[in-house]
Amino acid sequence: MLRWVAPLALPALLGGCAMLPGLSPSPSPSPQAAAVADGAGTGTTSTGPLAVNVRIEAPTPLRTLLERYLDLTRLGSLSRGDDLGDAEWRRLIDASPAQVRDLLQTEGYFRPTVTVRLAPDRTPGQPREVTLVVDPGPRAKVSRLTLIFGGELQDDALEGNARATALIAGLQGLWPLQAGSEFRNATWADAKAATLARLRAAGYAAAGWSGTAAEVDAEANVVRLFLVADSGPLFRAGDIEVEGLAVHEAATVRNLAEFKRGDPLTESALLDYQDRLQKAGLFESVTVTHDLDPAQAATARVLVTLREQTLQVYTFGVGYSANTRARASVEHVHRRLLGYPLRSRSYVELGTQLQVLDVELSTHPDEGLRRRVAGAALRREDSGTDVISSQRLRFGLARDGQREERLDFIELERSARDVSQTRSGVPLSTEAIALSVNRHLVFRDLDSTILPTSGHTLALQGGLGRSYGSGAPSGFFTRAYGRYTGYWPLGRRWYSQGRIELGQVFRQEGVLAPDSQLWRAGGDDSVRGYGYRDLGPVVDGVVTSGAALFTSSLELARPVSEALPSLWGAVFIDAGRAANSFRHMEPALGYGVGVRWRSPVGPLMLDWAWGRDVGRGRLHFSVGIAL
């Protein structure tokens, strides 16, 4: 026997499917059952023994479905203190096998066997008892799938458009009910919804189903699926209309759109555009949509509704870390300096070991998402054994993409190092000036930029410069640096994190590179178990900066309990050191345990680590509070 099933009318799909939760209204009990359940006209109360005791013998998932939706079980659980009449009892018993079959069809079982076993005659006042023995048989399988796409998508594919051809192939490949797979009503409904959502996300916002049907052959226990989707027109970008501007130019908003006029308006393109606007630092809220009128699809208006940020903002902060101890900071941002499309940022940090002044001026993004950048910085750092001060002046071009950031700049830098106490007792002072060209790249693919649990980041730096040092010959140097960090979930509630960091400065013999271009290791974000910048070449009893750097870390963490999902415990092992060359590299090892609080502003960490090379433990603590 063959039955044609209309997919959009669920009760007709598999006969009786209206009882399936979440797909159509739940079934209502019969008038008689409702009367008994409500106690209407019978004096029924909600107390007393059950009127019916129903036992269902079936596989667990199906038993749960039947217990929830069969009239017999629903009535049995609701009718307390009432004795069903024989006529009502017989009606429920006779209707149960058909109801069981209808419910099982929603799960893909079209040839079940249902046996009803009634208990012997009961004594007055005792509940009636019945057992339903259900053998569902094998679940039906899809024997054939026909998934056809019409509209502009099909027209483009027939003309050889590679994008349209790839989209059709992708949608057909992602369809879950392929030939040979088991059929379920819920999977059928979800597959149609997901396919339509993917089609609309690809730029066909008016897409819909022209027709869908499932042909059930109960004798062969197979289902044949037939679907026709009308893609409608492909929506393409037209004019960008902006609402909500009071100070900034509309050109700034339009410049942040990577798509051009005539490009497909895919969901990812619109979301990326919205995300870039939010990250620009100019707007408090942003919403990006487009006109859904199919008649205007060729040049659909892109609608941007936004609210601007306050023009100026001051941020005050206090904090403490095991690296640089106590600190206080203030940051000032002006988003439209002197009425021009310029953004200024000034940052001052005062600490017991570190003092920083950093000023940057940048243009608003242009059509290529580029910003012109000019900056100056002063920095003084006291490590306890030496004091390093530096002054920088840079001019460059920055590009901030969704997953990639790039900064190209020219930098003039002066760096000085003063050592007051050496093993020989002779103070040491060096100074270097360097002019360099540099490129910094950041690649990011994370599930969250603040609290990542999956994905990776890669930071790369390269530079070429010429150095002029005190008491040393001038010469060229090349600097290369890379840092990879990965995040990997491990099963249920376990997470891992790994890092590897490499750096090298290449220079001629005797050429003195600025100390800030070199490296030291040790501390919170380097090798735990050792002091901040304690791992480097030792000259005359004092730690210096090295031309080669290697650090690595591996960490395993999980929430402390389900009741405290933001509080994590962790174990870790770190290794690394800075040296004059990789040939002389002897990595120091540190390992320990820690606690993390995954706060809304980022993870706050408390770690205890054992430094193998120094034979003692060290506490690492980092926390900052914005006021």
C-alpha positions as CSV (number, residue, x, y, z in Angstrom):
1,M,0.0,0.0,0.0
2,L,1.3,3.5,-0.9
3,R,0.4,6.7,0.8
4,W,1.4,10.2,-0.4
5,V,2.3,12.4,2.6
6,A,2.1,16.2,2.4
7,P,5.0,17.6,4.5
8,L,3.4,20.8,5.5
9,A,0.3,19.3,7.0
10,L,1.8,17.1,9.8
11,P,-1.4,15.3,10.7
12,A,-1.6,14.1,7.1
13,L,2.0,13.2,7.0
14,L,1.9,9.9,8.7
15,G,-1.7,9.6,10.0
16,G,-2.0,10.6,13.6
17,C,1.2,12.5,13.8
18,A,-0.5,15.4,15.5
19,M,0.3,13.7,18.8
20,L,4.1,14.3,18.3
21,P,5.3,17.0,20.7
22,G,6.8,20.1,19.2
23,L,5.5,19.5,15.7
24,S,1.8,20.0,16.1
25,P,-0.7,20.6,18.9
26,S,-0.8,17.9,21.6
27,P,-3.8,15.5,21.4
28,S,-6.8,16.1,23.5
29,P,-8.5,13.3,25.4
30,S,-11.9,12.2,24.2
31,P,-14.9,14.0,25.6
32,Q,-15.6,11.1,28.0
33,A,-12.0,11.0,29.1
34,A,-12.0,14.8,29.7
35,A,-15.2,14.5,31.7
36,V,-13.6,11.8,33.9
37,A,-10.3,13.7,34.2
38,D,-12.0,17.0,35.2
39,G,-14.6,15.2,37.4
40,A,-17.4,16.8,35.5
41,G,-20.8,15.3,36.5
42,T,-19.1,12.3,38.1
43,G,-18.0,13.6,41.5
44,T,-14.4,12.6,40.6
45,T,-11.7,13.9,42.9
46,S,-7.9,14.1,42.5
47,T,-7.3,11.7,45.4
48,G,-7.8,8.0,45.7
49,P,-6.4,5.0,43.8
50,L,-5.7,5.0,40.1
51,A,-8.7,4.0,38.0
52,V,-6.4,2.4,35.4
53,N,-3.0,0.7,35.8
54,V,-1.3,0.6,32.4
55,R,1.9,-1.2,31.7
56,I,3.7,-0.8,28.3
57,E,6.4,-3.2,27.2
58,A,8.4,-1.4,24.5
59,P,12.0,-0.1,23.9
60,T,12.6,2.7,26.4
61,P,12.4,5.8,24.0
62,L,9.2,4.5,22.5
63,R,7.7,3.6,25.9
64,T,8.3,7.2,27.0
65,L,6.5,8.5,23.9
66,L,3.5,6.1,24.4
67,E,3.2,6.8,28.1
68,R,3.1,10.5,27.5
69,Y,0.5,10.6,24.6
70,L,-1.7,7.6,24.7
71,D,-5.3,8.4,25.8
72,L,-5.2,5.3,27.9
73,T,-2.2,6.3,29.9
74,R,-3.2,9.9,30.1
75,L,-6.6,9.0,31.5
76,G,-5.1,6.4,33.9
77,S,-2.8,9.0,35.4
78,L,-5.6,11.6,35.8
79,S,-8.6,9.6,37.0
80,R,-8.2,9.0,40.7
81,G,-11.1,7.8,42.9
82,D,-13.4,7.0,39.9
83,D,-14.5,3.7,38.5
84,L,-14.6,3.8,34.7
85,G,-17.7,2.4,33.0
86,D,-17.4,-0.8,30.9
87,A,-18.2,1.1,27.7
88,E,-15.6,3.7,28.3
89,W,-13.0,1.1,29.2
90,R,-13.8,-0.9,26.1
91,R,-13.5,2.2,23.9
92,L,-10.1,3.0,25.3
93,I,-8.9,-0.5,24.8
94,D,-10.1,-0.7,21.3
95,A,-8.6,2.6,20.3
96,S,-5.2,2.0,21.8
97,P,-3.6,-0.2,19.1
98,A,-4.4,2.3,16.4
99,Q,-3.0,5.2,18.5
100,V,0.1,3.2,19.2
101,R,0.7,2.7,15.4
102,D,0.1,6.4,14.7
103,L,2.6,7.5,17.3
104,L,5.2,5.0,16.2
105,Q,4.9,6.2,12.6
106,T,6.2,9.5,13.7
107,E,9.4,7.7,14.7
108,G,9.6,5.8,11.4
109,Y,8.1,2.5,12.5
110,F,5.4,1.6,10.0
111,R,5.0,-2.2,10.7
112,P,4.6,-2.5,14.5
113,T,2.9,-5.4,16.3
114,V,0.7,-4.4,19.2
115,T,-0.7,-6.9,21.7
116,V,-3.3,-6.0,24.4
117,R,-3.3,-8.1,27.5
118,L,-6.1,-7.5,30.0
119,A,-5.8,-8.6,33.6
120,P,-8.4,-11.2,35.0
121,D,-11.6,-9.9,36.5
122,R,-10.8,-7.5,39.3
123,T,-12.5,-7.0,42.6
124,P,-14.6,-3.9,43.1
125,G,-12.6,-0.9,44.1
126,Q,-9.4,-2.2,42.5
127,P,-8.0,-0.4,39.3
128,R,-8.4,-2.0,36.0
129,E,-5.1,-3.4,34.6
130,V,-3.9,-3.7,31.1
131,T,-0.5,-4.5,29.4
132,L,0.4,-3.3,25.9
133,V,3.2,-5.3,24.3
134,V,4.7,-3.4,21.5
135,D,7.2,-4.7,18.9
136,P,8.0,-1.8,16.7
137,G,9.8,-3.8,14.1
138,P,12.6,-2.3,12.0
139,R,12.6,1.4,11.4
140,A,11.8,2.5,7.8
141,K,14.6,3.7,5.6
142,V,14.8,6.3,2.9
143,S,14.9,4.4,-0.4
144,R,15.2,7.4,-2.7
145,L,15.8,11.2,-2.3
146,T,14.9,13.7,-5.0
147,L,16.0,17.3,-4.0
148,I,15.5,19.8,-6.7
149,F,16.2,23.6,-6.7
150,G,14.4,26.0,-9.0
151,G,14.5,29.8,-9.4
152,E,17.5,31.9,-10.1
153,L,19.8,29.4,-8.3
154,Q,19.0,26.7,-10.8
155,D,19.2,29.1,-13.8
156,D,22.7,30.3,-12.7
157,A,23.8,26.7,-12.3
158,L,22.6,25.7,-15.8
159,E,24.6,28.6,-17.1
160,G,27.7,27.2,-15.5
161,N,27.9,29.6,-12.5
162,A,30.5,28.0,-10.2
163,R,29.0,29.6,-7.0
164,A,25.5,28.3,-7.8
165,T,26.7,24.8,-8.7
166,A,28.7,24.6,-5.5
167,L,25.8,25.8,-3.4
168,I,23.4,23.2,-4.9
169,A,26.0,20.4,-4.4
170,G,26.6,21.6,-0.8
171,L,22.9,21.7,0.1
172,Q,22.3,18.2,-1.4
173,G,25.3,16.9,0.4
174,L,24.2,18.3,3.8
175,W,20.7,16.8,3.6
176,P,20.6,14.3,6.5
177,L,18.0,11.9,5.1
178,Q,20.1,10.4,2.3
179,A,19.1,7.1,0.7
180,G,19.7,4.3,3.2
181,S,19.3,6.4,6.3
182,E,16.6,5.8,8.9
183,F,13.5,8.0,8.6
184,R,12.0,10.0,11.5
185,N,9.4,12.7,11.4
186,A,11.5,15.1,13.5
187,T,14.6,14.6,11.3
188,W,12.4,15.2,8.2
189,A,11.0,18.5,9.6
190,D,14.5,19.7,10.9
191,A,16.1,18.9,7.5
192,K,13.6,21.0,5.6
193,A,14.0,23.9,8.0
194,A,17.8,23.7,8.0
195,T,18.1,23.5,4.2
196,L,15.8,26.5,3.8
197,A,17.8,28.4,6.4
198,R,21.1,27.7,4.5
199,L,19.6,28.7,1.2
200,R,18.4,32.1,2.7
201,A,21.8,32.6,4.4
202,A,23.5,32.2,1.0
203,G,21.7,35.3,-0.3
204,Y,18.4,33.9,-1.4
205,A,16.3,35.6,1.3
206,A,12.9,34.9,-0.4
207,A,13.5,31.2,-0.8
208,G,10.7,28.7,0.0
209,W,9.5,25.2,-0.7
210,S,7.4,24.8,-3.8
211,G,6.5,21.3,-2.7
212,T,7.6,18.5,-0.4
213,A,6.3,15.1,0.0
214,A,7.2,11.7,1.6
215,E,5.9,8.6,-0.1
216,V,5.5,5.7,2.4
217,D,5.5,2.1,1.3
218,A,4.5,0.3,4.5
219,E,4.8,-3.1,2.9
220,A,8.4,-2.6,1.8
221,N,9.0,-0.4,4.9
222,V,10.7,2.4,2.9
223,V,10.1,6.1,2.4
224,R,10.7,8.0,-0.8
225,L,11.3,11.7,-0.4
226,F,10.6,14.4,-2.9
227,L,11.4,18.1,-2.5
228,V,11.4,21.2,-4.7
229,A,12.8,24.5,-3.5
230,D,12.2,27.8,-5.2
231,S,15.3,29.9,-4.5
232,G,13.7,33.1,-5.6
233,P,16.1,35.9,-6.7
234,L,19.7,36.3,-5.4
235,F,19.8,39.5,-3.3
236,R,22.7,41.7,-4.3
237,A,24.0,44.8,-2.5
238,G,22.7,48.2,-3.5
239,D,23.0,51.5,-1.7
240,I,23.9,51.5,2.0
241,E,21.5,53.6,4.0
242,V,22.6,54.7,7.5
243,E,20.4,55.9,10.3
244,G,21.5,57.2,13.7
245,L,24.5,59.3,12.8
246,A,25.0,62.6,14.7
247,V,28.7,63.3,14.6
248,H,30.5,60.8,12.3
249,E,30.3,60.6,8.5
250,A,28.2,58.1,6.6
251,A,31.4,57.4,4.5
252,T,33.1,56.0,7.6
253,V,30.2,53.5,8.0
254,R,30.2,52.6,4.3
255,N,34.0,52.1,4.3
256,L,33.7,49.2,6.7
257,A,31.7,47.1,4.3
258,E,33.9,44.6,2.5
259,F,31.2,43.8,0.0
260,K,30.8,46.0,-3.1
261,R,27.7,47.1,-5.0
262,G,26.3,44.0,-6.8
263,D,27.9,41.4,-4.5
264,P,25.6,38.7,-3.0
265,L,24.1,39.7,0.3
266,T,24.9,36.6,2.3
267,E,24.2,36.2,5.9
268,S,28.0,36.0,6.7
269,A,28.7,39.2,4.7
270,L,26.1,41.1,6.7
271,L,27.2,39.7,10.1
272,D,30.9,40.4,9.3
273,Y,29.9,44.0,8.4
274,Q,28.0,44.4,11.6
275,D,30.9,43.0,13.6
276,R,33.4,45.3,12.0
277,L,31.2,48.3,12.8
278,Q,30.9,47.2,16.4
279,K,34.7,46.7,16.7
280,A,35.4,50.1,15.1
281,G,35.1,51.7,18.6
282,L,32.8,54.4,17.3
283,F,29.4,53.0,17.8
284,E,27.5,51.7,20.9
285,S,25.1,49.5,19.0
286,V,24.7,48.4,15.4
287,T,22.1,46.5,13.4
288,V,22.6,45.6,9.7
289,T,19.7,44.3,7.6
290,H,18.6,44.6,4.0
291,D,15.4,45.2,2.0
292,L,13.6,41.9,1.5
293,D,11.4,43.0,-1.5
294,P,12.1,40.4,-4.2
295,A,11.4,43.1,-6.8
296,Q,14.4,45.1,-5.6
297,A,16.7,42.0,-5.2
298,A,19.2,43.1,-7.9
299,T,20.1,46.3,-5.9
300,A,18.7,45.6,-2.4
301,R,19.2,48.5,0.0
302,V,21.5,47.6,3.0
303,L,20.0,49.2,6.1
304,V,22.4,50.2,8.9
305,T,20.9,51.4,12.2
306,L,23.3,52.5,14.9
307,R,23.9,54.6,18.0
308,E,27.2,56.4,18.4
309,Q,29.5,56.1,21.3
310,T,30.3,59.0,23.6
311,L,32.9,61.2,21.9
312,Q,35.3,61.2,24.8
313,V,35.8,58.6,27.5
314,Y,38.2,58.2,30.5
315,T,39.0,54.8,31.9
316,F,40.7,54.5,35.3
317,G,42.2,51.2,36.5
318,V,44.1,49.6,39.3
319,G,45.6,46.2,39.3
320,Y,48.3,43.8,40.5
321,S,50.3,41.0,38.9
322,A,53.2,38.9,40.0
323,N,55.1,40.3,37.0
324,T,55.0,44.0,37.5
325,R,53.4,44.3,41.0
326,A,50.9,47.0,41.8
327,R,49.9,49.5,39.1
328,A,47.4,52.3,38.4
329,S,46.4,53.5,34.9
330,V,44.3,56.0,33.1
331,E,43.3,55.9,29.4
332,H,41.6,58.7,27.4
333,V,40.0,58.1,24.0
334,H,38.7,60.8,21.7
335,R,36.7,59.5,18.8
336,R,36.6,62.6,16.7
337,L,39.6,64.9,17.4
338,L,39.1,68.6,16.6
339,G,36.1,67.8,14.5
340,Y,38.1,65.6,12.0
341,P,37.7,61.8,11.4
342,L,40.6,61.1,13.7
343,R,40.8,58.9,16.8
344,S,43.2,59.6,19.6
345,R,44.2,57.3,22.4
346,S,46.4,58.3,25.4
347,Y,47.5,55.8,28.0
348,V,49.4,56.3,31.2
349,E,50.5,53.5,33.6
350,L,52.3,54.0,36.8
351,G,53.6,51.0,38.7
352,T,56.3,49.9,41.2
353,Q,58.3,48.3,38.4
354,L,56.8,49.6,35.2
355,Q,55.9,53.1,33.9
356,V,54.4,53.7,30.5
357,L,53.2,56.6,28.4
358,D,51.6,55.7,25.1
359,V,49.9,58.1,22.6
360,E,48.4,57.1,19.3
361,L,46.5,59.0,16.6
362,S,44.7,57.2,13.8
363,T,42.3,58.0,11.0
364,H,38.9,56.4,10.7
365,P,38.9,53.3,8.3
366,D,38.9,54.0,4.6
367,E,37.4,51.9,1.8
368,G,40.1,49.3,2.2
369,L,39.6,49.1,6.0
370,R,42.9,50.8,6.4
371,R,43.9,53.3,9.1
372,R,46.8,55.6,9.1
373,V,48.6,55.4,12.4
374,A,51.1,57.7,14.2
375,G,52.3,57.0,17.7
376,A,54.8,57.7,20.4
377,A,55.7,55.8,23.5
378,L,57.9,56.1,26.6
379,R,58.6,53.1,28.8
380,R,60.7,52.5,31.9
381,E,61.1,49.0,33.4
382,D,63.0,48.1,36.6
383,S,63.6,44.4,36.9
384,G,65.6,44.7,40.2
385,T,69.0,44.0,38.5
386,D,68.8,46.6,35.7
387,V,66.7,49.4,34.4
388,I,65.6,49.6,30.8
389,S,64.1,52.7,29.3
390,S,63.0,53.2,25.7
391,Q,61.4,55.9,23.5
392,R,59.6,55.0,20.3
393,L,58.2,57.0,17.4
394,R,56.3,55.1,14.7
395,F,54.2,55.8,11.5
396,G,52.3,53.1,9.8
397,L,49.2,51.6,8.1
398,A,46.9,49.3,10.0
399,R,44.1,47.0,8.7
400,D,41.7,45.3,11.1
401,G,39.8,42.4,9.5
402,Q,37.4,39.9,10.9
403,R,40.0,37.2,11.4
404,E,43.2,39.0,10.4
405,E,44.9,42.1,11.7
406,R,47.9,43.7,10.0
407,L,50.2,46.6,10.9
408,D,53.0,47.9,8.7
409,F,55.1,50.7,10.2
410,I,58.4,52.5,10.3
411,E,59.8,53.0,13.7
412,L,62.6,55.1,15.2
413,E,63.6,53.8,18.7
414,R,66.1,54.6,21.4
415,S,66.8,52.1,24.1
416,A,69.1,52.4,27.1
417,R,70.1,49.8,29.8
418,D,71.7,50.6,33.1
419,V,73.1,48.0,35.5
420,S,74.2,49.4,38.9
421,Q,75.3,46.1,40.5
422,T,77.4,43.5,38.7
423,R,79.5,40.6,40.0
424,S,82.7,42.6,39.1
425,G,81.3,45.7,40.8
426,V,81.6,47.8,37.6
427,P,78.4,49.5,36.6
428,L,77.2,48.9,33.0
429,S,75.4,51.3,30.7
430,T,74.5,50.7,27.1
431,E,72.5,52.7,24.5
432,A,71.3,51.9,21.0
433,I,69.3,53.8,18.4
434,A,67.6,51.9,15.6
435,L,65.5,52.7,12.5
436,S,63.4,49.8,11.3
437,V,60.6,48.8,8.9
438,N,58.2,46.2,10.4
439,R,55.2,44.1,9.7
440,H,52.9,42.5,12.4
441,L,50.2,40.0,11.5
442,V,47.6,38.4,13.7
443,F,45.4,35.5,12.5
444,R,42.5,34.6,14.8
445,D,39.8,31.9,14.7
446,L,38.2,31.5,18.1
447,D,34.8,30.7,19.5
448,S,35.2,33.7,21.8
449,T,37.9,36.4,21.8
450,I,37.4,37.0,25.6
451,L,36.9,33.5,26.9
452,P,38.0,31.0,24.2
453,T,37.6,27.3,24.5
454,S,38.1,26.3,20.9
455,G,40.2,27.6,18.0
456,H,43.6,29.1,17.6
457,T,45.6,32.4,17.2
458,L,48.8,33.0,15.4
459,A,50.9,36.2,15.8
460,L,53.8,36.9,13.4
461,Q,56.3,39.7,13.4
462,G,59.1,40.6,11.1
463,G,61.4,43.6,10.9
464,L,64.5,44.9,9.2
465,G,66.5,47.7,10.7
466,R,69.9,49.4,11.2
467,S,71.2,50.0,14.7
468,Y,73.7,52.5,16.1
469,G,75.0,51.5,19.5
470,S,77.3,53.1,22.1
471,G,80.7,51.6,21.9
472,A,79.7,49.2,19.1
473,P,79.7,49.3,15.3
474,S,76.5,50.2,13.5
475,G,74.9,47.5,11.3
476,F,71.8,45.9,10.1
477,F,69.6,43.5,12.1
478,T,66.6,41.3,11.2
479,R,64.0,40.3,13.7
480,A,61.5,37.4,13.4
481,Y,58.9,36.3,15.9
482,G,56.0,33.9,16.1
483,R,53.5,32.8,18.7
484,Y,50.8,30.1,18.3
485,T,48.1,29.4,20.8
486,G,45.5,26.7,20.4
487,Y,42.4,25.8,22.4
488,W,40.8,22.3,22.2
489,P,37.8,20.9,24.1
490,L,38.4,17.4,25.4
491,G,35.2,15.4,25.9
492,R,32.8,16.4,28.6
493,R,33.8,19.5,30.6
494,W,37.5,19.2,29.9
495,Y,39.5,21.8,28.0
496,S,43.1,22.0,26.9
497,Q,45.3,24.9,25.9
498,G,48.8,24.9,24.3
499,R,51.3,27.6,23.3
500,I,54.6,27.7,21.5
501,E,56.7,30.9,21.0
502,L,59.8,31.4,19.0
503,G,61.9,34.5,18.3
504,Q,65.3,35.3,16.7
505,V,67.3,38.4,16.0
506,F,69.9,38.1,13.3
507,R,72.8,40.6,13.3
508,Q,76.4,41.0,12.5
509,E,79.1,40.3,15.1
510,G,79.3,43.2,17.5
511,V,76.2,45.0,16.3
512,L,74.2,46.2,19.3
513,A,70.4,45.9,18.8
514,P,68.1,47.9,21.1
515,D,67.3,45.9,24.2
516,S,63.6,46.2,23.5
517,Q,64.1,44.2,20.3
518,L,65.5,41.3,22.2
519,W,63.9,38.9,24.7
520,R,63.8,37.6,28.2
521,A,61.5,34.8,29.5
522,G,59.8,34.0,32.8
523,G,56.6,35.1,34.5
524,D,52.9,34.8,34.2
525,D,52.5,34.5,30.5
526,S,55.9,32.9,29.8
527,V,57.4,30.3,32.0
528,R,55.7,30.0,35.4
529,G,57.7,29.1,38.4
530,Y,60.3,31.8,37.6
531,G,60.4,35.5,38.2
532,Y,59.3,38.0,35.5
533,R,62.1,38.3,32.9
534,D,64.4,36.1,35.0
535,L,65.3,33.7,32.2
536,G,68.0,35.0,29.9
537,P,71.7,35.0,29.3
538,V,73.7,35.8,32.4
539,V,76.6,38.3,31.9
540,D,78.8,39.3,34.9
541,G,76.2,37.8,37.3
542,V,73.3,39.8,35.8
543,V,70.4,38.5,33.6
544,T,70.5,40.2,30.1
545,S,68.3,40.0,27.0
546,G,68.9,37.3,24.4
547,A,68.7,37.2,20.7
548,A,66.9,33.8,20.7
549,L,63.6,33.0,22.4
550,F,61.7,29.7,23.0
551,T,58.7,29.2,25.3
552,S,56.0,26.6,25.4
553,S,53.0,25.7,27.6
554,L,50.5,23.0,27.9
555,E,47.4,23.3,30.2
556,L,44.5,21.1,31.1
557,A,41.5,22.6,32.9
558,R,37.9,21.9,33.8
559,P,35.1,23.6,35.9
560,V,35.3,22.8,39.6
561,S,31.6,21.8,39.7
562,E,28.5,22.1,37.7
563,A,27.2,24.6,40.3
564,L,30.2,26.9,39.6
565,P,30.7,26.7,35.8
566,S,32.9,29.9,35.8
567,L,35.4,28.6,38.4
568,W,38.0,26.3,36.8
569,G,40.8,24.2,38.1
570,A,43.9,23.7,36.0
571,V,47.2,21.8,35.8
572,F,50.0,23.0,33.5
573,I,53.6,22.6,32.5
574,D,55.8,25.4,30.9
575,A,59.2,25.3,29.4
576,G,61.5,27.9,27.8
577,R,64.2,30.5,28.0
578,A,65.9,33.4,26.2
579,A,69.5,32.8,25.1
580,N,72.1,34.3,22.8
581,S,71.4,31.5,20.2
582,F,69.4,28.4,19.9
583,R,72.6,26.3,20.1
584,H,73.0,27.6,23.7
585,M,69.3,27.2,24.6
586,E,68.7,25.2,27.8
587,P,64.9,25.5,28.5
588,A,63.9,25.9,32.1
589,L,60.9,23.8,33.3
590,G,58.0,24.9,35.5
591,Y,54.8,23.0,36.4
592,G,52.0,23.5,38.8
593,V,48.3,23.9,39.5
594,G,45.9,26.9,39.3
595,V,42.5,28.3,39.6
596,R,40.7,30.5,37.0
597,W,37.6,32.6,37.3
598,R,36.2,33.2,33.8
599,S,34.8,36.6,34.4
600,P,32.9,38.6,31.8
601,V,36.0,40.8,31.2
602,G,38.4,37.8,30.8
603,P,40.0,35.1,32.9
604,L,41.5,36.0,36.3
605,M,44.2,33.5,37.3
606,L,45.9,32.3,40.4
607,D,48.7,29.7,39.8
608,W,51.3,28.0,42.0
609,A,54.2,26.7,40.0
610,W,57.4,24.8,40.8
611,G,60.5,26.1,39.1
612,R,62.7,23.0,38.5
613,D,65.9,24.9,37.8
614,V,65.6,27.1,40.9
615,G,64.2,24.4,43.2
616,R,61.3,26.4,44.7
617,G,57.7,27.4,44.1
618,R,56.3,30.7,43.1
619,L,52.8,32.1,43.2
620,H,51.5,33.8,40.1
621,F,48.5,36.1,40.4
622,S,46.9,38.5,37.9
623,V,43.8,40.6,38.3
624,G,42.7,44.0,37.1
625,I,39.7,46.2,37.9
626,A,38.4,49.0,35.7
627,L,36.9,51.9,37.7
